[in-house]
């Protein structure tokens, strides 16, 4: 299955389609680059007044965005800024890449990996707290 097809099924943007998927390597990091283009049949609308217009405003240079799938990862936001990321596991496990990425991207935010049955309690070198779920709950109350 093509990357574009997977994205269209999982992360649909009405009136747009994914095209030209490719890989980009930067050191040890590998990125997937995907272009997003409007459907020919869709009518563009102004983002300020929401009225339909004749054409989309297209940037001269391509813009890059980080896509982070936050499926099932609670995020506490305060004043449009993330304050706390929580990854919940049933037992002690390795810290997920998404949680590591978010902590790297927003260093001021707290990041916790909590487990229901686990008993590990430490802070990783990335600044992510790994602890039993009760440790987070007692700290919030």
The first five atom37 places (N, CA, C, CB, O) and aatype in JSON, in Angstrom:
{
  "aatype": [20, 20, 20, 20, 20, 20, 20, 20, 20, 20, 20, 20, 20, 20, 20, 20, 20, 20, 20, 20, 20, 20, 20, 20, 20, 20, 20, 20, 20, 20, 20, 20, 20, 20, 20, 20, 20, 20, 20, 20, 20, 20, 20, 20, 20, 20, 20, 20, 20, 20, 20, 20, 20, 20, 20, 20, 20, 20, 20, 20, 20, 20, 20, 20, 20, 20, 20, 20, 20, 20, 20, 20, 20, 20, 20, 20, 20, 20, 20, 20, 20, 20, 20, 20, 20, 20, 20, 20, 20, 20, 20, 20, 20, 20, 20, 20, 20, 20, 20, 20, 20, 20, 20, 20, 20, 20, 20, 20, 20, 20, 20, 20, 20, 20, 20, 20, 20, 20, 20, 20, 20, 20, 20, 20, 20, 20, 20, 20, 20, 20, 20, 20, 20, 20, 20, 20, 20, 20, 20, 20, 20],
  "atom_mask": [
    [1, 1, 1, 1, 1],
    [1, 1, 1, 1, 1],
    [1, 1, 1, 1, 1],
    [1, 1, 1, 1, 1],
    [1, 1, 1, 1, 1],
    [1, 1, 1, 1, 1],
    [1, 1, 1, 1, 1],
    [1, 1, 1, 1, 1],
    [1, 1, 1, 1, 1],
    [1, 1, 1, 1, 1],
    [1, 1, 1, 1, 1],
    [1, 1, 1, 1, 1],
    [1, 1, 1, 1, 1],
    [1, 1, 1, 1, 1],
    [1, 1, 1, 1, 1],
    [1, 1, 1, 1, 1],
    [1, 1, 1, 1, 1],
    [1, 1, 1, 1, 1],
    [1, 1, 1, 1, 1],
    [1, 1, 1, 1, 1],
    [1, 1, 1, 1, 1],
    [1, 1, 1, 1, 1],
    [1, 1, 1, 1, 1],
    [1, 1, 1, 1, 1],
    [1, 1, 1, 1, 1],
    [1, 1, 1, 1, 1],
    [1, 1, 1, 1, 1],
    [1, 1, 1, 1, 1],
    [1, 1, 1, 1, 1],
    [1, 1, 1, 1, 1],
    [1, 1, 1, 1, 1],
    [1, 1, 1, 1, 1],
    [1, 1, 1, 1, 1],
    [1, 1, 1, 1, 1],
    [1, 1, 1, 1, 1],
    [1, 1, 1, 1, 1],
    [1, 1, 1, 1, 1],
    [1, 1, 1, 1, 1],
    [1, 1, 1, 1, 1],
    [1, 1, 1, 1, 1],
    [1, 1, 1, 1, 1],
    [1, 1, 1, 1, 1],
    [1, 1, 1, 1, 1],
    [1, 1, 1, 1, 1],
    [1, 1, 1, 1, 1],
    [1, 1, 1, 1, 1],
    [1, 1, 1, 1, 1],
    [1, 1, 1, 1, 1],
    [1, 1, 1, 1, 1],
    [1, 1, 1, 1, 1],
    [1, 1, 1, 1, 1],
    [1, 1, 1, 1, 1],
    [1, 1, 1, 1, 1],
    [1, 1, 1, 1, 1],
    [1, 1, 1, 1, 1],
    [1, 1, 1, 1, 1],
    [1, 1, 1, 1, 1],
    [1, 1, 1, 1, 1],
    [1, 1, 1, 1, 1],
    [1, 1, 1, 1, 1],
    [1, 1, 1, 1, 1],
    [1, 1, 1, 1, 1],
    [1, 1, 1, 1, 1],
    [1, 1, 1, 1, 1],
    [1, 1, 1, 1, 1],
    [1, 1, 1, 1, 1],
    [1, 1, 1, 1, 1],
    [1, 1, 1, 1, 1],
    [1, 1, 1, 1, 1],
    [1, 1, 1, 1, 1],
    [1, 1, 1, 1, 1],
    [1, 1, 1, 1, 1],
    [1, 1, 1, 1, 1],
    [1, 1, 1, 1, 1],
    [1, 1, 1, 1, 1],
    [1, 1, 1, 1, 1],
    [1, 1, 1, 1, 1],
    [1, 1, 1, 1, 1],
    [1, 1, 1, 1, 1],
    [1, 1, 1, 1, 1],
    [1, 1, 1, 1, 1],
    [1, 1, 1, 1, 1],
    [1, 1, 1, 1, 1],
    [1, 1, 1, 1, 1],
    [1, 1, 1, 1, 1],
    [1, 1, 1, 1, 1],
    [1, 1, 1, 1, 1],
    [1, 1, 1, 1, 1],
    [1, 1, 1, 1, 1],
    [1, 1, 1, 1, 1],
    [1, 1, 1, 1, 1],
    [1, 1, 1, 1, 1],
    [1, 1, 1, 1, 1],
    [1, 1, 1, 1, 1],
    [1, 1, 1, 1, 1],
    [1, 1, 1, 1, 1],
    [1, 1, 1, 1, 1],
    [1, 1, 1, 1, 1],
    [1, 1, 1, 1, 1],
    [1, 1, 1, 1, 1],
    [1, 1, 1, 1, 1],
    [1, 1, 1, 1, 1],
    [1, 1, 1, 1, 1],
    [1, 1, 1, 1, 1],
    [1, 1, 1, 1, 1],
    [1, 1, 1, 1, 1],
    [1, 1, 1, 1, 1],
    [1, 1, 1, 1, 1],
    [1, 1, 1, 1, 1],
    [1, 1, 1, 1, 1],
    [1, 1, 1, 1, 1],
    [1, 1, 1, 1, 1],
    [1, 1, 1, 1, 1],
    [1, 1, 1, 1, 1],
    [1, 1, 1, 1, 1],
    [1, 1, 1, 1, 1],
    [1, 1, 1, 1, 1],
    [1, 1, 1, 1, 1],
    [1, 1, 1, 1, 1],
    [1, 1, 1, 1, 1],
    [1, 1, 1, 1, 1],
    [1, 1, 1, 1, 1],
    [1, 1, 1, 1, 1],
    [1, 1, 1, 1, 1],
    [1, 1, 1, 1, 1],
    [1, 1, 1, 1, 1],
    [1, 1, 1, 1, 1],
    [1, 1, 1, 1, 1],
    [1, 1, 1, 1, 1],
    [1, 1, 1, 1, 1],
    [1, 1, 1, 1, 1],
    [1, 1, 1, 1, 1],
    [1, 1, 1, 1, 1],
    [1, 1, 1, 1, 1],
    [1, 1, 1, 1, 1],
    [1, 1, 1, 1, 1],
    [1, 1, 1, 1, 1],
    [1, 1, 1, 1, 1],
    [1, 1, 1, 1, 1],
    [1, 1, 1, 1, 1],
    [1, 1, 1, 1, 1]
  ],
  "atom_positions": [
    [[0.84, -1.18, 0.0], [0.0, 0.0, 0.0], [0.89, 1.25, 0.0], [-0.96, 0.0, 1.22], [1.9, 1.28, 0.7]],
    [[0.53, 2.24, -0.76], [1.31, 3.46, -0.85], [1.15, 4.32, 0.39], [0.9, 4.24, -2.08], [0.12, 4.28, 1.06]],
    [[2.19, 5.09, 0.69], [2.16, 5.99, 1.85], [1.0, 6.97, 1.73], [3.5, 6.75, 1.98], [0.32, 7.26, 2.72]],
    [[0.76, 7.49, 0.53], [-0.33, 8.44, 0.32], [-1.68, 7.81, 0.68], [-0.34, 8.93, -1.14], [-2.53, 8.46, 1.29]],
    [[-1.86, 6.55, 0.31], [-3.12, 5.87, 0.62], [-3.29, 5.67, 2.12], [-3.18, 4.51, -0.09], [-4.39, 5.84, 2.65]],
    [[-2.22, 5.33, 2.8], [-2.27, 5.14, 4.25], [-2.63, 6.46, 4.93], [-0.92, 4.6, 4.79], [-3.49, 6.49, 5.81]],
    [[-1.96, 7.54, 4.53], [-2.26, 8.84, 5.13], [-3.69, 9.29, 4.85], [-1.29, 9.89, 4.6], [-4.33, 9.85, 5.74]],
    [[-4.19, 9.04, 3.65], [-5.56, 9.42, 3.34], [-6.57, 8.65, 4.18], [-5.84, 9.19, 1.86], [-7.65, 9.16, 4.46]],
    [[-6.24, 7.43, 4.57], [-7.16, 6.65, 5.41], [-7.05, 7.03, 6.87], [-6.89, 5.17, 5.24], [-8.06, 7.04, 7.58]],
    [[-5.83, 7.34, 7.36], [-5.63, 7.62, 8.78], [-5.76, 9.09, 9.15], [-4.29, 7.13, 9.2], [-6.28, 9.41, 10.22]],
    [[-5.31, 9.97, 8.29], [-5.26, 11.4, 8.6], [-5.83, 12.18, 7.42], [-3.81, 11.86, 8.92], [-5.08, 12.81, 6.67]],
    [[-7.13, 12.15, 7.25], [-7.79, 12.77, 6.1], [-7.93, 14.28, 6.3], [-9.18, 12.14, 5.86], [-8.32, 14.73, 7.38]],
    [[-7.62, 15.05, 5.26], [-7.83, 16.49, 5.24], [-8.84, 16.78, 4.13], [-6.48, 17.28, 5.02], [-8.54, 16.57, 2.96]],
    [[-10.02, 17.25, 4.49], [-11.08, 17.48, 3.52], [-10.64, 18.5, 2.47], [-12.37, 17.96, 4.22], [-10.14, 19.57, 2.8]],
    [[-10.84, 18.14, 1.2], [-10.5, 19.05, 0.1], [-9.06, 18.97, -0.35], [-10.81, 20.43, 0.5], [-8.67, 19.68, -1.27]],
    [[-8.26, 18.12, 0.28], [-6.84, 18.01, -0.06], [-6.46, 16.56, -0.28], [-5.96, 18.62, 1.04], [-7.19, 15.65, 0.12]],
    [[-5.33, 16.35, -0.92], [-4.82, 14.99, -1.14], [-3.3, 14.99, -0.94], [-5.19, 14.47, -2.56], [-2.64, 16.01, -1.09]],
    [[-2.78, 13.83, -0.6], [-1.34, 13.65, -0.41], [-0.71, 13.21, -1.72], [-1.05, 12.61, 0.72], [-1.28, 12.39, -2.43]],
    [[0.48, 13.75, -2.05], [1.18, 13.35, -3.27], [2.68, 13.32, -3.01], [0.84, 14.31, -4.44], [3.15, 13.84, -2.0]],
    [[3.42, 12.73, -3.93], [4.89, 12.76, -3.97], [5.57, 12.42, -2.65], [5.34, 14.11, -4.41], [6.32, 13.23, -2.11]],
    [[5.31, 11.24, -2.13], [5.97, 10.8, -0.91], [7.41, 10.39, -1.22], [5.2, 9.63, -0.25], [7.67, 9.73, -2.23]],
    [[8.34, 10.79, -0.35], [9.74, 10.43, -0.52], [10.43, 10.39, 0.84], [10.46, 11.43, -1.47], [9.89, 10.88, 1.83]],
    [[11.61, 9.79, 0.88], [12.4, 9.71, 2.11], [13.51, 10.75, 2.08], [12.99, 8.3, 2.29], [14.04, 11.08, 1.02]],
    [[13.84, 11.26, 3.27], [14.97, 12.17, 3.42], [15.78, 11.7, 4.63], [14.5, 13.67, 3.6], [15.23, 11.5, 5.71]],
    [[17.06, 11.51, 4.43], [17.92, 11.07, 5.53], [18.81, 12.21, 5.98], [18.77, 9.86, 5.1], [19.42, 12.9, 5.17]],
    [[18.87, 12.39, 7.29], [19.71, 13.42, 7.89], [20.42, 12.78, 9.07], [18.86, 14.68, 8.33], [19.87, 12.7, 10.17]],
    [[21.63, 12.34, 8.84], [22.35, 11.61, 9.88], [21.66, 10.29, 10.15], [22.44, 12.44, 11.18], [21.46, 9.48, 9.24]],
    [[21.28, 10.06, 11.43], [20.58, 8.83, 11.78], [19.06, 8.97, 11.64], [20.92, 8.44, 13.2], [18.34, 7.98, 11.71]],
    [[18.58, 10.19, 11.45], [17.15, 10.42, 11.33], [16.68, 10.2, 9.89], [16.79, 11.84, 11.79], [17.35, 10.61, 8.94]],
    [[15.55, 9.56, 9.76], [14.92, 9.35, 8.46], [13.55, 10.0, 8.52], [14.83, 7.82, 8.08], [12.79, 9.75, 9.46]],
    [[13.23, 10.82, 7.54], [11.95, 11.5, 7.48], [11.2, 11.09, 6.22], [12.13, 13.03, 7.52], [11.81, 10.74, 5.21]],
    [[9.9, 11.13, 6.31], [9.06, 10.93, 5.13], [8.52, 12.31, 4.75], [7.89, 9.89, 5.4], [7.87, 12.97, 5.56]],
    [[8.79, 12.73, 3.54], [8.3, 14.01, 3.04], [7.1, 13.74, 2.13], [9.41, 14.79, 2.28], [7.17, 12.91, 1.23]],
    [[6.01, 14.44, 2.38], [4.79, 14.26, 1.59], [4.24, 15.64, 1.26], [3.73, 13.4, 2.36], [4.15, 16.51, 2.14]],
    [[3.86, 15.85, 0.01], [3.24, 17.1, -0.38], [1.73, 17.0, -0.21], [3.6, 17.46, -1.85], [1.14, 15.93, -0.41]],
    [[1.11, 18.11, 0.16], [-0.35, 18.17, 0.28], [-0.84, 19.18, -0.74], [-0.8, 18.57, 1.75], [-0.4, 20.33, -0.75]],
    [[-1.75, 18.74, -1.62], [-2.29, 19.6, -2.67], [-3.81, 19.6, -2.61], [-1.8, 19.13, -4.07], [-4.4, 18.61, -2.18]],
    [[-4.45, 20.69, -3.05], [-5.91, 20.71, -3.06], [-6.46, 19.83, -4.18], [-6.43, 22.14, -3.22], [-5.84, 19.7, -5.24]],
    [[-7.63, 19.24, -3.95], [-8.33, 18.53, -5.01], [-8.76, 19.52, -6.08], [-9.56, 17.75, -4.46], [-9.03, 20.68, -5.77]],
    [[-8.82, 19.08, -7.3], [-9.26, 19.97, -8.38], [-10.73, 20.36, -8.2], [-9.07, 19.29, -9.74], [-11.13, 21.46, -8.58]],
    [[-11.51, 19.47, -7.63], [-12.94, 19.73, -7.48], [-13.27, 20.61, -6.27], [-13.68, 18.41, -7.35], [-14.39, 21.13, -6.19]],
    [[-12.35, 20.8, -5.36], [-12.67, 21.53, -4.14], [-12.67, 23.04, -4.36], [-11.68, 21.18, -3.03], [-11.91, 23.56, -5.18]],
    [[-13.53, 23.72, -3.63], [-13.61, 25.17, -3.71], [-12.82, 25.76, -2.54], [-15.1, 25.66, -3.69], [-13.12, 25.45, -1.39]],
    [[-11.83, 26.58, -2.83], [-11.04, 27.17, -1.74], [-11.86, 28.19, -0.95], [-9.77, 27.83, -2.3], [-12.78, 28.8, -1.49]],
    [[-11.51, 28.35, 0.32], [-12.18, 29.35, 1.14], [-11.14, 30.18, 1.88], [-13.16, 28.68, 2.14], [-10.07, 29.7, 2.22]],
    [[-11.48, 31.43, 2.11], [-10.6, 32.36, 2.81], [-10.54, 31.95, 4.28], [-11.09, 33.83, 2.65], [-11.58, 31.71, 4.9]],
    [[-9.34, 31.88, 4.86], [-9.24, 31.45, 6.24], [-9.67, 32.55, 7.21], [-7.81, 31.02, 6.55], [-9.91, 32.27, 8.39]],
    [[-9.78, 33.8, 6.74], [-10.21, 34.9, 7.61], [-11.72, 35.09, 7.57], [-9.52, 36.2, 7.2], [-12.37, 35.11, 8.62]],
    [[-12.3, 35.22, 6.37], [-13.74, 35.5, 6.27], [-14.56, 34.26, 5.95], [-13.99, 36.56, 5.2], [-15.79, 34.31, 5.99]],
    [[-13.92, 33.13, 5.62], [-14.56, 31.85, 5.33], [-15.43, 31.85, 4.07], [-15.4, 31.43, 6.49], [-16.24, 30.94, 3.89]],
    [[-15.28, 32.86, 3.19], [-16.02, 32.87, 1.93], [-15.22, 32.14, 0.86], [-16.31, 34.33, 1.48], [-13.98, 32.12, 0.88]],
    [[-15.94, 31.54, -0.08], [-15.27, 30.82, -1.17], [-14.59, 31.8, -2.11], [-16.28, 29.94, -1.94], [-15.09, 32.9, -2.34]],
    [[-13.45, 31.38, -2.65], [-12.7, 32.21, -3.57], [-12.32, 31.45, -4.82], [-11.45, 32.76, -2.9], [-12.62, 30.26, -4.92]],
    [[-11.68, 32.1, -5.79], [-11.37, 31.44, -7.06], [-10.16, 30.51, -6.99], [-11.13, 32.48, -8.11], [-10.15, 29.48, -7.66]],
    [[-9.15, 30.84, -6.19], [-7.92, 30.03, -6.15], [-7.37, 29.99, -4.73], [-6.86, 30.6, -7.12], [-7.67, 30.85, -3.9]],
    [[-6.55, 28.97, -4.47], [-5.86, 28.88, -3.19], [-4.65, 29.81, -3.19], [-5.42, 27.43, -2.9], [-4.03, 30.03, -4.23]],
    [[-4.32, 30.34, -2.03], [-3.1, 31.12, -1.86], [-1.96, 30.12, -1.74], [-3.18, 32.09, -0.6], [-1.91, 29.34, -0.78]],
    [[-1.05, 30.13, -2.68], [0.06, 29.17, -2.66], [1.36, 29.87, -2.29], [0.21, 28.47, -4.03], [1.67, 30.94, -2.8]],
    [[2.1, 29.24, -1.41], [3.39, 29.79, -1.01], [4.4, 29.55, -2.13], [3.88, 29.16, 0.33], [4.32, 28.55, -2.84]],
    [[5.33, 30.45, -2.28], [6.36, 30.27, -3.32], [7.32, 29.16, -2.93], [7.13, 31.58, -3.55], [7.76, 28.38, -3.78]],
    [[7.65, 29.1, -1.65], [8.53, 28.04, -1.17], [7.7, 27.03, -0.39], [9.69, 28.61, -0.27], [6.7, 27.39, 0.24]],
    [[8.1, 25.8, -0.43], [7.41, 24.78, 0.34], [7.66, 25.0, 1.83], [7.87, 23.36, -0.1], [8.76, 25.4, 2.24]],
    [[6.66, 24.73, 2.63], [6.78, 24.85, 4.08], [6.82, 23.46, 4.68], [5.62, 25.68, 4.69], [6.18, 22.53, 4.18]],
    [[7.57, 23.32, 5.76], [7.68, 22.02, 6.43], [6.97, 22.06, 7.77], [9.16, 21.62, 6.62], [7.02, 23.06, 8.49]],
    [[6.31, 20.95, 8.08], [5.63, 20.8, 9.35], [5.99, 19.44, 9.93], [4.08, 20.95, 9.19], [6.18, 18.48, 9.19]],
    [[6.08, 19.37, 11.23], [6.28, 18.09, 11.89], [4.92, 17.48, 12.16], [7.09, 18.25, 13.22], [4.04, 18.12, 12.74]],
    [[4.74, 16.26, 11.73], [3.5, 15.52, 11.98], [3.78, 14.53, 13.09], [2.98, 14.81, 10.69], [4.59, 13.61, 12.93]],
    [[3.12, 14.71, 14.19], [3.29, 13.81, 15.33], [1.94, 13.16, 15.61], [3.83, 14.57, 16.6], [1.01, 13.84, 16.03]],
    [[1.81, 11.86, 15.37], [0.54, 11.2, 15.66], [0.34, 11.06, 17.16], [0.47, 9.82, 14.98], [1.06, 10.3, 17.81]],
    [[-0.61, 11.78, 17.72], [-0.85, 11.76, 19.16], [-2.0, 10.82, 19.52], [-1.16, 13.16, 19.67], [-2.75, 11.09, 20.45]],
    [[-2.13, 9.72, 18.78], [-3.22, 8.79, 19.02], [-3.03, 8.15, 20.39], [-3.29, 7.71, 17.92], [-2.09, 7.38, 20.59]],
    [[-3.91, 8.45, 21.32], [-3.89, 7.82, 22.62], [-2.87, 8.4, 23.59], [-3.62, 6.39, 22.46], [-2.65, 7.81, 24.64]],
    [[-2.25, 9.52, 23.29], [-1.27, 10.13, 24.2], [-1.88, 11.4, 24.77], [0.09, 10.44, 23.46], [-1.99, 12.4, 24.07]],
    [[-2.28, 11.37, 26.05], [-2.87, 12.58, 26.63], [-1.88, 13.72, 26.72], [-3.42, 12.27, 28.01], [-0.72, 13.53, 27.09]],
    [[-2.33, 14.92, 26.38], [-1.51, 16.12, 26.42], [-2.29, 17.19, 27.18], [-1.13, 16.61, 24.98], [-3.43, 17.49, 26.83]],
    [[-1.67, 17.77, 28.21], [-2.3, 18.86, 28.96], [-1.77, 20.17, 28.37], [-2.0, 18.76, 30.5], [-0.56, 20.38, 28.32]],
    [[-2.69, 21.03, 27.93], [-2.32, 22.29, 27.28], [-2.83, 23.45, 28.12], [-2.89, 22.36, 25.83], [-3.95, 23.45, 28.62]],
    [[-1.97, 24.44, 28.28], [-2.33, 25.64, 29.02], [-1.87, 26.85, 28.23], [-1.71, 25.64, 30.46], [-0.68, 26.97, 27.92]],
    [[-2.78, 27.76, 27.89], [-2.47, 28.94, 27.09], [-1.79, 28.57, 25.78], [-1.58, 29.9, 27.89], [-0.79, 29.17, 25.38]],
    [[-2.36, 27.56, 25.1], [-1.9, 27.09, 23.79], [-0.47, 26.53, 23.82], [-1.97, 28.21, 22.79], [0.17, 26.44, 22.77]],
    [[0.03, 26.17, 24.99], [1.36, 25.59, 25.13], [1.24, 24.28, 25.88], [2.33, 26.57, 25.87], [0.58, 24.23, 26.92]],
    [[1.87, 23.21, 25.39], [1.81, 21.94, 26.12], [2.53, 22.05, 27.46], [2.41, 20.82, 25.28], [3.63, 22.59, 27.55]],
    [[1.9, 21.52, 28.49], [2.45, 21.57, 29.84], [2.87, 20.19, 30.31], [1.44, 22.19, 30.8], [3.85, 20.04, 31.04]],
    [[2.1, 19.16, 29.9], [2.36, 17.81, 30.39], [1.99, 16.78, 29.33], [1.57, 17.55, 31.69], [0.92, 16.85, 28.72]],
    [[2.89, 15.82, 29.11], [2.65, 14.69, 28.22], [2.64, 13.44, 29.09], [3.73, 14.59, 27.08], [3.5, 13.28, 29.96]],
    [[1.67, 12.56, 28.87], [1.57, 11.34, 29.65], [1.42, 10.15, 28.71], [0.38, 11.41, 30.65], [0.53, 10.13, 27.86]],
    [[2.3, 9.17, 28.88], [2.18, 7.92, 28.13], [1.84, 6.83, 29.14], [3.51, 7.58, 27.33], [2.59, 6.6, 30.09]],
    [[0.7, 6.17, 28.95], [0.24, 5.16, 29.89], [0.51, 3.76, 29.33], [-1.26, 5.34, 30.19], [0.14, 3.45, 28.2]],
    [[1.14, 2.94, 30.13], [1.43, 1.54, 29.77], [0.84, 0.62, 30.84], [2.98, 1.3, 29.62], [0.59, 1.05, 31.97]],
    [[0.63, -0.63, 30.49], [0.14, -1.59, 31.47], [1.27, -2.03, 32.39], [-0.5, -2.81, 30.76], [1.09, -2.16, 33.59]],
    [[2.46, -2.25, 31.81], [3.61, -2.7, 32.6], [4.83, -1.87, 32.21], [3.89, -4.23, 32.39], [4.75, -1.05, 31.29]],
    [[5.93, -2.07, 32.91], [7.16, -1.35, 32.57], [7.56, -1.66, 31.14], [8.31, -1.73, 33.54], [7.57, -2.82, 30.73]],
    [[7.87, -0.63, 30.37], [8.23, -0.8, 28.97], [9.19, 0.31, 28.56], [6.96, -0.79, 28.06], [9.45, 1.24, 29.33]],
    [[9.71, 0.2, 27.35], [10.6, 1.21, 26.81], [9.81, 2.49, 26.51], [11.32, 0.69, 25.53], [8.64, 2.43, 26.13]],
    [[10.46, 3.64, 26.67], [9.81, 4.92, 26.39], [9.58, 5.05, 24.89], [10.67, 6.11, 26.92], [10.48, 4.79, 24.08]],
    [[8.38, 5.45, 24.52], [7.98, 5.55, 23.12], [8.69, 6.7, 22.42], [6.47, 5.72, 23.01], [9.01, 7.72, 23.03]],
    [[8.94, 6.53, 21.1], [9.61, 7.57, 20.31], [8.82, 8.87, 20.28], [9.83, 7.09, 18.89], [9.41, 9.95, 20.27]],
    [[7.5, 8.78, 20.26], [6.66, 9.98, 20.19], [6.86, 10.82, 21.46], [5.17, 9.61, 20.01], [6.96, 12.04, 21.39]],
    [[6.9, 10.15, 22.62], [7.11, 10.87, 23.88], [8.49, 11.52, 23.92], [6.94, 9.92, 25.07], [8.63, 12.65, 24.38]],
    [[9.51, 10.8, 23.44], [10.87, 11.38, 23.38], [10.89, 12.59, 22.44], [11.9, 10.32, 22.9], [11.52, 13.61, 22.76]],
    [[10.23, 12.5, 21.31], [10.19, 13.61, 20.35], [9.51, 14.83, 20.97], [9.45, 13.19, 19.06], [10.02, 15.94, 20.87]],
    [[8.37, 14.61, 21.62], [7.64, 15.73, 22.21], [8.43, 16.4, 23.32], [6.3, 15.25, 22.75], [8.41, 17.62, 23.45]],
    [[9.14, 15.61, 24.13], [9.97, 16.19, 25.2], [11.12, 17.0, 24.6], [10.52, 15.08, 26.13], [11.49, 18.04, 25.13]],
    [[11.68, 16.51, 23.5], [12.76, 17.24, 22.83], [12.24, 18.53, 22.22], [13.41, 16.36, 21.75], [12.92, 19.56, 22.25]],
    [[11.03, 18.48, 21.65], [10.44, 19.64, 20.98], [9.95, 20.7, 21.97], [9.29, 19.21, 20.09], [10.03, 21.89, 21.7]],
    [[9.44, 20.24, 23.12], [8.92, 21.14, 24.17], [9.61, 20.82, 25.49], [7.36, 21.0, 24.31], [9.01, 20.16, 26.35]],
    [[10.86, 21.26, 25.68], [11.62, 20.88, 26.87], [11.02, 21.39, 28.18], [13.01, 21.38, 26.74], [11.27, 20.8, 29.23]],
    [[10.26, 22.47, 28.16], [9.69, 23.01, 29.39], [8.51, 22.17, 29.9], [9.25, 24.45, 29.17], [8.17, 22.24, 31.08]],
    [[7.9, 21.4, 29.03], [6.75, 20.58, 29.42], [7.21, 19.35, 30.17], [5.93, 20.18, 28.17], [8.29, 18.81, 29.92]],
    [[6.39, 18.9, 31.1], [6.68, 17.67, 31.82], [6.31, 16.47, 30.96], [5.92, 17.61, 33.14], [5.37, 16.53, 30.17]],
    [[7.05, 15.4, 31.11], [6.77, 14.18, 30.35], [6.85, 12.99, 31.3], [7.77, 14.0, 29.16], [7.85, 12.79, 31.99]],
    [[5.79, 12.21, 31.33], [5.7, 11.05, 32.21], [5.36, 9.81, 31.41], [4.66, 11.29, 33.31], [4.54, 9.86, 30.48]],
    [[5.99, 8.69, 31.76], [5.53, 7.39, 31.3], [5.11, 6.64, 32.55], [6.66, 6.61, 30.49], [5.93, 6.3, 33.4]],
    [[3.83, 6.4, 32.65], [3.3, 5.73, 33.84], [2.86, 4.32, 33.47], [2.13, 6.52, 34.46], [2.45, 4.05, 32.34]],
    [[2.96, 3.42, 34.45], [2.52, 2.04, 34.23], [1.63, 1.6, 35.37], [3.73, 1.08, 34.08], [1.82, 2.0, 36.52]],
    [[0.65, 0.78, 35.04], [-0.32, 0.33, 36.03], [0.28, -0.72, 36.96], [-1.54, -0.24, 35.34], [0.07, -0.66, 38.17]],
    [[1.01, -1.67, 36.41], [1.54, -2.75, 37.24], [3.04, -2.67, 37.45], [1.19, -4.08, 36.62], [3.6, -3.46, 38.21]],
    [[3.71, -1.74, 36.78], [5.16, -1.64, 36.89], [5.59, -1.0, 38.21], [5.73, -0.85, 35.73], [4.78, -0.38, 38.9]],
    [[6.88, -1.16, 38.54], [7.37, -0.58, 39.78], [8.65, 0.24, 39.58], [7.62, -1.67, 40.8], [9.26, 0.67, 40.56]],
    [[9.08, 0.46, 38.33], [10.26, 1.29, 38.07], [9.92, 2.74, 38.37], [10.74, 1.12, 36.59], [8.81, 3.21, 38.08]],
    [[10.88, 3.45, 38.96], [10.68, 4.87, 39.28], [12.02, 5.58, 39.1], [10.14, 5.05, 40.75], [12.9, 5.51, 39.96]],
    [[12.16, 6.28, 37.97], [13.39, 7.01, 37.67], [13.11, 8.09, 36.65], [14.5, 6.05, 37.16], [12.04, 8.13, 36.05]],
    [[14.08, 8.98, 36.46], [14.0, 10.0, 35.42], [15.06, 9.67, 34.37], [14.22, 11.45, 36.01], [16.23, 9.49, 34.7]],
    [[14.65, 9.59, 33.12], [15.58, 9.24, 32.03], [16.5, 10.42, 31.73], [14.79, 8.82, 30.75], [16.23, 11.54, 32.17]],
    [[17.6, 10.18, 31.0], [18.48, 11.29, 30.61], [17.78, 12.35, 29.76], [19.68, 10.75, 29.85], [18.22, 13.5, 29.71]],
    [[16.68, 11.98, 29.09], [15.9, 12.93, 28.29], [15.03, 13.84, 29.15], [15.04, 12.18, 27.29], [14.46, 14.81, 28.65]],
    [[14.91, 13.52, 30.45], [14.05, 14.3, 31.33], [12.64, 13.76, 31.43], [14.0, 15.72, 30.86], [11.73, 14.45, 31.89]],
    [[12.45, 12.51, 31.02], [11.14, 11.86, 31.08], [11.06, 11.05, 32.36], [10.89, 10.96, 29.83], [11.93, 10.22, 32.63]],
    [[10.02, 11.28, 33.15], [9.84, 10.56, 34.4], [9.12, 9.25, 34.13], [9.06, 11.41, 35.44], [8.04, 9.24, 33.55]],
    [[9.72, 8.15, 34.54], [9.13, 6.81, 34.42], [8.75, 6.39, 35.83], [10.12, 5.77, 33.74], [9.61, 6.31, 36.7]],
    [[7.47, 6.11, 36.06], [7.01, 5.81, 37.42], [5.71, 5.03, 37.38], [6.83, 7.11, 38.23], [5.05, 4.96, 36.34]],
    [[5.33, 4.44, 38.53], [4.01, 3.82, 38.61], [2.93, 4.9, 38.5], [3.85, 3.04, 39.94], [3.17, 6.06, 38.82]],
    [[1.75, 4.52, 38.04], [0.67, 5.48, 37.82], [0.29, 6.21, 39.11], [-0.55, 4.77, 37.26], [-0.08, 7.38, 39.06]],
    [[0.38, 5.54, 40.24], [0.02, 6.17, 41.52], [0.93, 7.34, 41.85], [0.07, 5.15, 42.64], [0.49, 8.28, 42.52]],
    [[2.17, 7.32, 41.4], [3.09, 8.43, 41.66], [2.61, 9.69, 40.97], [4.52, 8.07, 41.19], [2.66, 10.78, 41.55]],
    [[2.14, 9.57, 39.74], [1.6, 10.73, 39.02], [0.3, 11.19, 39.66], [1.37, 10.4, 37.51], [0.09, 12.39, 39.86]],
    [[-0.58, 10.25, 39.99], [-1.88, 10.61, 40.56], [-1.73, 11.3, 41.92], [-2.75, 9.36, 40.7], [-2.43, 12.28, 42.19]],
    [[-0.85, 10.82, 42.76], [-0.67, 11.47, 44.06], [-0.03, 12.83, 43.91], [0.18, 10.6, 44.99], [-0.29, 13.72, 44.73]],
    [[0.79, 13.02, 42.88], [1.39, 14.33, 42.63], [0.39, 15.35, 42.11], [2.51, 14.2, 41.67], [0.56, 16.55, 42.33]],
    [[-0.66, 14.88, 41.41], [-1.67, 15.78, 40.87], [-2.7, 16.18, 41.91], [-2.36, 15.14, 39.7], [-3.3, 17.25, 41.82]],
    [[-2.91, 15.32, 42.92], [-3.96, 15.59, 43.92], [-3.44, 16.44, 45.03], [-4.52, 14.31, 44.48], [-4.18, 16.77, 45.96]]
  ]
}
